[in-house]
Amino acid sequence: MRAIVFEEWKQFPTLKEVRKPEAGPGEVLLKVAGAGACHSDVSIFQDFTAEMPGNMKAGFTLGHENSGWVDSVGEGVSGVNIGEAYLVYGPVGCGRCKACSRGQDTYCENAATNPYAGIGLGRDGGMAEYVAVPARNLIPLGDADPIAAAPLADAALTPYHAIKGALPHLNAGGRFALVVGLGGLGQIAVQILKALTGATIIATDMKPEAMAKAEEAGAITVPSGPDQVRKIREITGGRGVDAAFDFVGVTPTLATATASMAQGGKLVVVGIAGGVHEWSFFTTPYESVITNTYWGTIEELHEVVDMYRAGQITPEIETYSLEDGLEAYRKMVAGKLNARAVIVPHQA
């Protein structure tokens, strides 16, 4: 079968013929419906080295946002029928520790000794015609479109987890939320905030077209620039935002988010661009919190799919055939994608 393979650090992936996988014990083989192209993939082949954590040894099929139809099942698997559509939870932990027992494989206590970090992250992923996954990692889609659903596995789950943890800061009258960075995750974050809270949503980005999309979803937008923080604080009546979500993670966006926070507010840093922030007792709002987060739990992905099926969140996608998948990555590297690229292997 064909697959987009990450073969070596600091090298662009290749489209090549690989062996079709089989469903092992406790696993299911999916005929891939869609595989979302995530900027984390670019980090893997462009930025990371062999010394990066996560046990990602070069030489695996990319794709950690996956959906598909059941093609076959392995030994010991029941309750899964051939042809049914599923979304795939990407992280794979040890399955034994406390974190894994609550479905939070992203924080597996044995991550350092696991053979890989997840499907498409050390283990062969869904940028292929078929992918084998643990049956435990399947989220039923019912009659929902599995191709459009593929990005939910990361681009929706990640902001959902971040926002869910900040809900105590937003579930009251007169609250304000700030979304910094309106790429794929930031756009879905605006939709999730609109569905789950009554907060006034403020969104900021450098791209006018991205801000226009956020406005359509219900956000008030503020463009990047020297007056950015002042304008954000004006919207809040000078008090600042109760929860901020930074989907970029560079030092300037961290500075914008922290300078916009209210007393007792919470900043969740989701973007992994490596920015730093200097804390000071005299400039940090009292009892405010800065934290980071990574992906989400398998239970939360069930909840994300429920929101998707209810029409509360809709990822904006553009589809590519497997043959054009490398072009999708080239566009991503060049910053020319206007929506989440979804590779559709069984589409011409």
C-alpha positions in Angstrom: 0.0 0.0 0.0 1.0 3.7 -0.3 2.0 5.8 2.7 3.6 9.1 3.6 6.6 8.1 5.6 9.0 10.1 7.8 12.3 8.4 7.1 15.0 10.6 8.6 15.4 13.6 10.9 15.6 17.0 9.1 14.3 15.5 5.9 11.0 16.0 4.1 8.8 12.9 4.1 8.3 10.7 1.1 5.4 8.9 -0.5 6.3 5.2 -0.9 5.0 1.7 -1.0 5.0 -0.1 2.4 3.6 -3.3 3.7 -0.1 -3.3 4.5 -0.5 -3.7 8.3 -2.5 -6.4 10.0 -4.7 -6.1 13.1 -2.9 -7.7 16.0 -4.4 -8.9 19.2 -6.7 -6.2 20.6 -6.3 -4.1 17.5 -8.5 -3.1 14.5 -7.4 -2.4 11.0 -9.0 0.7 9.5 -9.4 1.6 5.9 -8.4 5.3 6.3 -11.1 7.8 5.6 -9.1 10.9 6.4 -5.8 11.9 8.1 -5.3 15.4 9.2 -2.0 17.2 8.5 -0.8 18.9 11.7 2.0 21.3 12.2 3.4 18.9 14.8 4.2 16.7 11.8 6.3 19.5 10.4 8.1 19.8 13.7 8.9 16.1 13.5 10.6 16.1 10.1 11.8 19.7 10.1 12.7 20.7 13.7 13.2 17.6 15.9 16.3 15.5 16.2 17.0 12.0 17.4 17.5 13.5 20.9 13.9 14.6 21.2 11.7 12.9 23.9 8.9 10.6 23.1 10.7 7.6 21.6 10.0 8.7 18.1 12.6 6.7 16.1 12.7 7.8 12.4 11.0 5.5 10.0 7.2 5.6 10.5 4.1 6.6 8.7 2.9 10.1 9.7 -0.7 11.0 10.7 -2.0 11.3 14.2 -5.5 12.8 13.3 -7.2 9.7 11.8 -10.6 8.4 11.0 -11.6 5.3 9.0 -13.9 2.3 8.4 -13.3 -1.0 10.1 -11.7 -3.4 7.6 -10.8 -6.3 10.0 -10.4 -7.0 13.7 -7.7 -8.8 15.6 -7.9 -11.5 18.2 -9.9 -10.6 21.3 -11.8 -7.7 19.7 -15.6 -7.7 20.0 -18.3 -5.1 19.6 -16.8 -3.6 16.5 -18.4 -4.3 13.1 -16.9 -4.3 9.7 -17.6 -1.1 7.8 -18.4 1.1 10.9 -16.8 4.5 11.0 -14.5 5.6 13.8 -12.3 8.4 14.9 -9.0 7.4 16.4 -7.6 8.7 19.7 -3.9 9.2 18.8 -1.9 8.9 22.1 -0.9 5.5 23.2 0.4 5.0 26.8 1.4 2.0 28.8 -2.2 1.2 29.7 -1.3 0.4 33.3 -0.4 3.6 35.1 -2.8 6.0 36.9 -2.8 8.5 34.0 -3.6 5.8 31.4 -6.3 4.4 33.7 -8.2 7.7 33.5 -7.7 7.8 29.7 -5.0 10.4 29.8 -2.3 8.6 27.8 -0.7 11.9 27.0 0.6 12.0 30.6 1.6 8.3 30.8 3.9 7.8 33.8 6.0 5.3 31.7 6.4 7.6 28.6 10.2 7.3 28.8 10.1 3.6 28.3 7.2 3.2 25.9 8.1 2.2 22.4 6.4 5.2 20.9 4.3 8.3 21.9 1.3 7.5 19.7 -0.2 6.6 16.4 1.7 8.7 13.9 4.1 9.6 16.6 6.6 6.8 16.5 4.0 4.2 15.6 2.7 4.0 12.0 -0.1 6.5 11.5 -2.9 7.2 9.1 -1.2 8.9 6.2 -1.7 5.6 4.4 -4.4 3.5 2.8 -4.8 1.4 6.0 -3.8 1.8 9.7 -3.8 -0.6 12.6 -4.9 0.9 15.9 -5.8 -0.4 19.4 -9.5 -1.1 19.6 -9.6 0.9 22.9 -8.7 4.0 20.9 -11.8 4.0 18.7 -14.5 6.6 19.0 -17.7 5.8 17.1 -18.8 8.4 14.6 -22.2 6.9 13.6 -23.4 8.5 10.5 -21.2 11.6 10.8 -18.8 12.3 7.9 -15.5 10.6 8.9 -13.4 12.7 6.5 -14.4 16.0 8.0 -14.1 14.5 11.4 -10.4 13.5 11.2 -9.0 16.8 12.6 -11.2 16.4 15.7 -8.6 14.0 17.1 -6.1 16.8 17.7 -7.2 20.2 16.4 -10.5 20.0 18.4 -9.4 17.7 21.3 -6.5 19.9 22.2 -8.4 23.2 22.6 -11.3 21.3 24.2 -9.1 19.9 27.0 -7.5 23.4 27.6 -10.9 25.1 27.7 -12.6 22.5 29.9 -9.9 22.9 32.5 -10.5 26.7 32.5 -14.3 26.6 32.7 -14.4 27.6 36.4 -12.9 30.9 35.4 -15.5 31.5 32.7 -18.8 30.1 34.1 -20.1 33.3 35.6 -21.7 36.5 34.3 -19.5 39.2 32.7 -16.5 36.9 32.0 -14.0 37.3 29.1 -12.0 34.8 27.2 -9.0 35.5 25.0 -7.8 33.3 22.1 -4.4 34.1 20.8 -3.6 32.6 17.4 -6.4 31.8 14.9 -5.0 28.8 13.1 -6.9 25.5 13.0 -6.9 25.0 16.8 -7.7 28.7 17.6 -10.7 28.7 15.2 -12.1 25.6 16.8 -11.4 27.1 20.3 -13.7 30.0 19.4 -16.5 27.6 18.5 -16.0 25.5 21.7 -16.0 28.6 23.9 -19.2 29.8 22.2 -20.8 26.5 22.8 -19.7 25.9 26.4 -19.6 29.3 28.0 -21.4 32.6 28.1 -18.1 34.5 28.1 -17.4 37.3 25.7 -14.7 35.9 23.3 -11.8 38.1 22.2 -9.6 36.7 19.5 -6.4 38.1 18.0 -4.1 37.2 15.1 -1.9 38.8 12.5 -4.1 37.6 9.5 -7.2 39.6 8.7 -8.8 36.6 7.0 -8.3 34.5 10.1 -9.9 37.2 12.3 -12.8 37.4 9.9 -13.5 33.7 10.4 -13.4 34.1 14.1 -15.8 37.0 13.9 -18.3 34.8 12.0 -18.0 32.3 14.9 -18.9 35.0 17.4 -15.6 36.5 18.5 -14.6 40.2 18.9 -11.3 40.5 17.2 -8.2 42.7 17.9 -5.4 42.8 15.4 -1.8 42.3 16.4 0.2 45.6 17.0 1.4 48.0 19.6 -2.1 48.8 20.9 -3.2 45.2 21.1 -3.2 44.8 24.9 -4.8 48.3 25.4 -7.6 47.4 23.0 -8.2 44.0 24.7 -8.4 45.7 28.1 -10.7 48.3 26.8 -13.2 45.6 25.7 -13.1 44.1 29.3 -13.6 47.5 30.9 -10.0 47.7 32.0 -10.3 44.5 34.2 -8.6 42.1 31.8 -9.6 38.6 30.6 -10.6 35.8 33.0 -9.0 33.0 30.8 -6.6 33.2 27.9 -5.5 30.5 25.5 -2.3 30.9 23.6 -2.2 28.7 20.6 1.1 30.0 19.3 3.5 29.9 22.3 6.2 32.4 21.2 7.5 35.0 23.6 5.5 37.9 22.1 2.2 36.0 22.3 2.9 35.0 25.9 3.6 38.7 26.7 0.3 39.7 25.1 -1.7 37.1 27.0 -0.1 37.7 30.4 -0.5 41.5 30.0 -4.2 41.0 29.2 -5.1 38.9 32.3 -7.3 39.9 35.1 -6.6 39.2 38.8 -7.4 35.5 39.4 -7.2 34.8 35.7 -5.8 31.7 34.0 -3.5 31.5 31.0 -3.3 28.1 29.2 -0.3 27.8 26.8 -1.1 25.3 24.1 1.3 26.4 21.4 4.7 24.7 21.6 6.8 27.3 19.9 9.2 27.5 22.8 8.5 31.0 24.1 9.5 32.2 27.6 7.9 34.5 30.1 9.5 36.3 33.0 7.4 36.2 36.2 7.4 39.1 38.6 5.5 39.6 41.8 4.8 43.2 41.0 3.6 42.9 37.4 1.7 39.6 37.6 -2.0 39.9 38.4 -2.7 38.6 41.9 -3.6 34.9 42.1 -3.4 34.5 38.3 -2.2 31.1 36.9 0.0 30.3 33.9 -0.1 26.6 32.9 0.5 24.4 29.8 -1.4 21.5 28.5 -1.0 18.8 25.9 -3.7 17.1 23.8 -6.5 15.5 25.9 -8.1 12.4 27.3 -10.0 9.6 25.4 -13.1 10.5 27.4 -12.9 14.1 26.2 -12.6 12.9 22.6 -16.0 11.2 23.0 -17.3 14.5 24.2 -15.7 16.3 21.2 -17.4 13.9 18.8 -20.7 14.6 20.6 -20.3 18.3 19.9 -19.4 17.6 16.3 -22.4 15.4 15.8 -24.6 18.1 17.4 -23.3 20.7 15.0 -21.6 22.8 17.7 -18.1 22.5 16.2 -17.2 22.3 12.5 -13.6 22.0 11.4 -12.8 23.9 8.2 -10.9 21.5 5.9 -9.4 21.2 2.5 -8.9 17.7 1.1 -6.0 16.2 -0.7 -5.4 12.8 -2.3 -2.6 10.7 -0.9 -0.6 11.5 -4.0 -1.0 15.2 -3.2 -0.3 14.8 0.5 3.3 16.0 0.2 2.0 19.2 -1.5 -0.2 19.8 1.6 2.9 19.6 3.8 4.8 22.0 1.5 1.9 24.5 1.7 1.9 24.1 5.5 5.6 24.8 5.7 5.2 27.9 3.5 2.2 29.1 5.6 -0.2 28.9 2.6 -2.9 26.6 4.0 -6.2 28.3 4.7 -7.8 25.3 6.4 -6.9 22.0 7.9 -5.5 19.7 5.3 -7.0 16.3 5.3 -5.4 13.5 3.3 -8.1 11.2 1.8 -6.2 8.1 0.7 -9.1 6.4 -1.2 -9.9 9.5 -3.2 -8.5 10.2 -6.6 
